[in-house]
Amino acid sequence: MDNASRTENTRTLLLGAARAEFAAHGIAGARVDRIAENAGVNKQRIYAHFGDKEQLFRHVVGQAVGELSRAVTLTGDSDPAAYVGRVFDYHRAHPDVLRLLMWEALHYGDSPVPDEEGRAALYDTKVASLSGAVGEENGESSDVDVRHLLLTLIGLAAWPQLTPQLTRLVLGRDPADDQTQDGLRAFLTEFTRKAIPGSAPDA
């Protein structure tokens, strides 16, 4: 393995270990020693590749958000109900992403997050797609209304995964059970389909 390949491999190992550590403990509770140990590398490699712990956290969250944005689009069919289903499925399969976002919210509070403008632009694209979808049925929709709608759709899909204890308490069932998850997904997509003009009918 040449030097470039070793360097890339080290970065990949560090990012994987850091993502698990930050998702479990947040930036304040995460330990550089644990990240290095779980990655199987010297902790000095963390500082060499990413600087300090906060820079590593920013990189991990940015990578996770980028993966989410690429995987869960609101283009093509632009169907709000289908979008809710895709968001639900993604967070069901990748529960660490919502945990990272919650730790980020706790860490930065009301302050801007890293690359705020770039991340906002990802949602601008979704707003434009959603505006076209609901506009056909609803006439002219204001930009603010469509942004409220997008935030609501994301919340519908993400909340049961974000608060599994509340899901368990309200439903009286194991939130990790496949039947519970499938039932939630079906309810949320059907709810969206009935509530929002522009959603496609059942196939």
C-alpha positions in Angstrom: 0.0 0.0 0.0 1.5 3.4 -1.0 1.5 6.5 1.2 -1.6 8.0 -0.3 -3.6 4.8 0.1 -2.4 4.5 3.7 -3.3 8.1 4.4 -6.8 7.6 3.0 -7.3 4.4 4.9 -6.3 6.1 8.1 -8.8 8.9 7.5 -11.5 6.4 6.7 -10.8 4.5 9.9 -10.7 7.7 12.0 -13.9 9.0 10.6 -15.8 5.8 11.2 -14.6 5.6 14.8 -15.3 9.3 15.3 -18.8 9.0 13.9 -19.7 6.2 16.3 -18.1 8.0 19.2 -19.8 11.4 18.6 -23.1 9.8 18.0 -22.9 8.0 21.3 -21.4 10.7 23.5 -21.6 14.1 21.7 -18.7 16.4 21.3 -18.3 17.1 25.0 -18.4 13.4 26.0 -16.3 12.1 23.1 -12.8 11.0 23.9 -9.9 11.3 21.4 -8.2 8.4 23.0 -11.2 6.2 22.4 -11.6 7.3 18.8 -7.9 6.5 18.1 -8.1 3.1 19.9 -11.2 2.1 18.0 -9.7 3.2 14.7 -6.5 1.3 15.6 -4.2 4.3 15.0 -2.1 6.7 17.1 -4.2 9.6 18.4 -1.6 12.0 16.9 -3.1 11.0 13.5 -6.3 12.7 14.5 -4.6 16.0 15.1 -2.5 15.6 11.9 -5.6 14.9 9.7 -8.3 17.0 11.3 -6.8 19.4 13.9 -8.7 19.4 17.2 -11.7 17.5 18.4 -14.2 20.2 17.3 -12.8 20.2 13.8 -13.2 16.5 13.7 -16.8 16.8 14.9 -17.6 19.3 12.3 -16.1 17.1 9.6 -18.1 14.1 10.8 -21.4 16.0 10.9 -20.8 17.6 7.6 -20.1 14.2 6.0 -23.2 12.7 7.5 -25.4 15.6 6.3 -23.9 15.3 2.8 -24.7 11.6 2.7 -28.2 12.3 3.9 -28.8 15.0 1.3 -27.5 12.9 -1.6 -29.5 9.8 -0.5 -32.8 11.5 0.2 -33.8 13.8 -2.6 -37.0 15.8 -3.3 -36.5 15.9 -7.1 -37.9 13.8 -9.9 -41.3 12.7 -8.6 -41.4 15.6 -6.0 -44.2 13.7 -4.1 -44.4 14.9 -0.5 -45.7 11.6 0.7 -42.9 9.7 -1.0 -40.4 12.1 0.4 -41.7 11.4 4.0 -41.2 7.7 3.3 -37.7 8.2 2.1 -36.7 10.4 5.1 -38.2 7.8 7.4 -36.4 4.9 5.7 -33.1 6.7 5.8 -33.2 7.5 9.5 -34.5 4.1 10.3 -31.4 2.7 8.6 -29.0 5.3 9.9 -30.1 6.3 13.4 -26.7 7.9 14.1 -27.4 10.8 11.8 -30.2 12.2 14.0 -28.1 11.7 17.1 -25.3 13.7 15.5 -27.7 16.5 14.6 -29.1 16.6 18.1 -25.6 16.7 19.6 -24.8 19.5 17.1 -27.9 21.4 18.2 -26.9 21.1 21.9 -23.4 22.2 21.2 -24.0 25.2 19.0 -27.4 26.3 20.4 -28.6 29.4 18.6 -25.3 30.0 16.9 -24.7 29.3 13.3 -23.5 25.8 12.5 -20.4 25.1 10.4 -21.0 25.7 6.7 -24.5 27.2 7.5 -24.9 28.7 4.0 -23.9 25.6 2.2 -26.2 23.4 4.2 -29.1 25.8 3.8 -28.6 25.7 0.1 -29.3 21.9 0.2 -32.7 22.7 1.5 -33.3 25.5 -0.9 -33.1 22.9 -3.7 -35.7 20.8 -1.9 -38.0 23.9 -1.3 -37.9 24.6 -5.1 -38.9 21.0 -5.9 -41.6 20.9 -3.3 -43.0 24.3 -4.4 -43.5 22.9 -7.9 -45.2 19.8 -6.6 -47.7 21.6 -4.3 -48.2 24.6 -6.6 -49.9 22.6 -9.2 -52.8 21.9 -6.9 -52.6 24.8 -4.5 -52.1 27.7 -6.9 -49.4 30.1 -5.8 -47.7 29.1 -2.5 -45.5 31.5 -0.7 -41.8 30.6 -0.2 -42.4 30.8 3.6 -45.3 28.4 3.4 -43.4 25.8 1.4 -40.4 26.1 3.8 -42.8 25.5 6.7 -44.2 22.5 4.8 -40.7 21.0 4.2 -39.8 21.4 7.9 -43.1 19.7 8.8 -42.4 16.8 6.5 -38.9 16.2 7.9 -40.3 16.4 11.4 -43.1 13.9 10.6 -40.5 11.4 9.3 -37.7 12.0 11.8 -39.5 12.4 15.1 -40.4 8.7 15.8 -36.7 7.8 15.2 -35.4 10.8 17.2 -37.4 10.0 20.3 -37.8 6.2 20.5 -38.8 6.4 24.1 -41.8 8.6 23.2 -42.7 6.3 20.4 -42.7 3.4 22.8 -44.7 5.2 25.4 -47.4 6.5 23.0 -47.7 3.3 20.9 -47.1 0.9 23.7 -44.8 -1.2 21.4 -41.1 -1.7 20.9 -40.1 1.1 18.5 -37.3 -1.1 17.0 -39.8 -3.8 16.0 -40.1 -4.2 12.3 -43.9 -4.3 12.5 -44.0 -1.1 14.5 -41.7 0.6 12.1 -43.6 -0.5 9.0 -46.9 0.6 10.6 -45.5 4.0 11.4 -44.2 4.5 7.9 -47.5 3.5 6.3 -49.4 5.8 8.6 -47.1 8.8 8.0 -47.0 8.5 4.3 -50.8 8.1 4.1 -51.3 11.0 6.5 -49.2 13.2 4.2 -50.9 11.9 1.1 -54.3 12.9 2.5 -53.2 16.2 4.0 -51.2 17.7 1.2 -52.4 18.6 -2.3 -49.9 17.3 -4.8 -49.2 14.0 -3.1 -49.6 11.0 -5.4 -52.5 8.6 -4.9 -51.8 5.1 -3.6 -50.4 2.9 -6.3 
